Amino acid sequence: MDGAADRAVAFVDVRLFDGRAVHARTNVVVERGVIAALGAHAAVPEGAEIVDGQGRTLLPGLIDAHTHVRPPAALRQALAFGVTTELEMAGDPAEARRIRERQRAGLDPEHADLRSAGDPVTAPGGHGTEYGRAIPTVTSHEELPSWVDARIVEGSDYIKVIFDAGTPGYLEWPVISKATLAAAITAAHARGRLAVVHVTSEADALSAIEDGADGLAHVPFAGIRGDRLLVLLRERNAFVISTLAVFYAICDPAHGDALADDARIARLLDRESEAELRRGFPMPDAARRPSCTSAHEAASKLVQAGVSVLAGTDATNPGTVHGASLHDELALLVGAGMSPIQALRAATALPAERFDLRHRGVIAPGRRADLLLVDGDPTHDIESTRAIVGVWKAGRRFDHARYLDPRP
């Protein structure tokens, strides 16, 4: 594999969470960037680097299922925190293509890998057009086949659809029609792409799932009051990306203080990132901040109903930080009713499975060696993911010392 380390690495006597289940006191051997062997009696190759696993847990590299990569250096910060893959849910397709080309050439081994939706389906002046970059918009459902074709030519890995008119009286945007929503999902599927729909309300979420969306880009933050959405999500086997970190930055501007104050996180934060966590999500009118209750309860209902929930943060939005905020997301998911093991699956095996990220998200022979080693046991205490000992991408260890002291 491009950028894979040549020297074998052996994690000895380590607790292993393989993406699905826990194995006590095992060995994991990495050769040429892939998992070569694992098991209590797996042989350690001569000359291998030995990593002591006693009291530690080895996990698959984490996957953040909802980000926006601005700037590209955010991917280095993500990797420092054990996030080895990010799924961008709308971004500059030219920038995403450049990042991917550099990574395929092995030029950025210390950056998290990227998959991207590129430009989203949205109406002229709709959500997604407000970020200072002109993007192609949609005025009619008849445009969707050629519109989706153009995104695929640009390199979109999946299609993001925005079906959100904002908040009446506060943030209001033009929104695509229901016919356009349905046409976007149909066009994506006809071309072998997932359709992921941005919604904030229960009603819009229902429309998206009824029309065949593969997943929702957010928990419906405005709340879930009925059972129909929960039943349909489960029946259709559709997923929901959590993004609680960004909503808590909106509903509670002091929420990020606890993460920034955690010494395990703070040691890897620069001053700008710390300040970003502490400022929360700015609101022109603080009196209009929503309550955190609606999102928390919505997430809890999804978990209780057995809906497939994937961990995502919506970084680079205000109040979030690439990498660090995924550790907050995991804790928020546990707070919403997930077990620690369920939360870990939501950031490893589940997004890898749903987005067809082959060789990622699971530690097994033949899989790519994207790994996170932590002190303690996050399968019982989810915040132990923050006690990072080391991160490996394709078998190559991330250089935390250089990251913390970037002087030439």
Helices and strands as residue ranges (DSSP letters): E 9-17, E 22-31, E 34-39, E 49-52, E 56-60, E 62-67, H 74-80, E 83-88, H 93-104, E 113-116, G 141-143, H 144-154, E 159-162, E 166-167, E 171-172, H 178-190, E 195-198, H 202-210, E 215-216, H 228-235, E 239-241, H 244-251, H 256-261, H 263-266, H 271-279, G 286-288, H 292-304, E 308-310, H 324-335, H 340-346, H 349-354, E 371-375, G 382-386, E 388-393, E 396-397, H 400-404
